[in-house]
Amino acid sequence: MKTTIISTILIFSLGMTAFGAPSPYIKGTATNTAKKPYPEYVVQLRNVSTNMTQRQSLTTTGEFMWSGVPSATYLVELLDPKGRVVCP
């Protein structure tokens, strides 16, 4: 299986919830690798320790974001409309 590094800067930040506790999130853009229409592409978030994945389509501007992400090491993969991992 190929591993994809999306050719963009991923931002790993801590926001704040209404109660002042940190709310971690992962967000970024995939416009350098994905082609329009962006929503046909899927971004997959893979927990490296458990191999569990979550998927979501890109927005119309090629962006993605997961909020409330538990602390772990993740791999972000971009899948083309046919479900193949896209390499930069």
C-alpha positions in Angstrom: 0.0 0.0 0.0 1.3 3.4 -0.9 1.5 6.1 1.7 0.5 9.6 0.6 1.9 12.8 2.0 -0.5 15.5 0.8 1.5 18.3 -0.7 0.3 21.0 1.5 0.9 22.2 5.1 -1.2 20.4 7.6 -2.0 22.4 10.7 -2.2 20.6 14.0 -3.7 22.9 16.6 -5.5 23.1 19.8 -8.7 25.1 19.9 -10.7 25.8 23.0 -14.1 24.4 23.9 -16.7 26.4 25.7 -15.4 25.1 29.0 -11.8 26.1 28.3 -10.5 22.6 27.7 -8.4 22.0 24.6 -10.2 20.6 21.6 -7.6 19.2 19.2 -8.2 19.2 15.5 -6.4 18.3 12.2 -7.1 20.4 9.1 -5.5 21.2 5.8 -6.0 21.5 2.1 -5.3 19.1 -0.8 -5.5 21.4 -3.8 -1.9 20.7 -5.0 -2.7 17.0 -5.5 -6.5 16.8 -6.0 -8.1 18.0 -9.1 -11.5 19.8 -9.4 -14.2 18.9 -8.6 -12.6 18.5 -5.2 -15.6 16.9 -3.4 -15.0 13.7 -5.5 -11.8 13.2 -3.6 -11.8 11.6 -0.1 -9.3 12.3 2.8 -8.7 9.4 5.1 -7.4 9.8 8.6 -5.6 6.7 9.9 -4.6 6.1 13.5 -1.1 4.6 13.2 -1.4 2.6 16.4 -4.9 1.1 15.8 -5.0 1.3 12.0 -8.6 2.6 12.4 -9.7 5.1 9.7 -12.2 7.9 9.3 -13.0 9.3 5.8 -14.5 12.5 4.6 -14.9 14.3 1.2 -13.0 17.4 0.5 -14.9 20.7 0.5 -15.5 22.6 -2.7 -12.3 24.5 -2.0 -10.3 21.4 -1.3 -10.2 21.7 2.5 -10.7 19.1 5.2 -10.9 19.2 9.0 -11.4 16.7 11.9 -12.2 18.1 15.3 -12.2 16.5 18.7 -9.4 14.1 17.6 -7.9 12.0 20.4 -4.2 12.4 21.0 -2.4 9.9 18.8 -0.2 9.7 15.7 -2.2 9.9 12.5 -1.5 9.5 8.8 -3.6 11.6 6.3 -4.2 10.0 3.0 -5.8 11.4 -0.1 -8.0 9.0 -2.2 -9.0 9.7 -5.8 -12.6 9.2 -7.0 -11.8 5.5 -7.7 -10.6 5.0 -4.1 -6.9 4.8 -4.9 -4.3 6.6 -2.8 -3.0 9.6 -4.7 0.7 10.3 -4.4 2.1 13.9 -4.9 
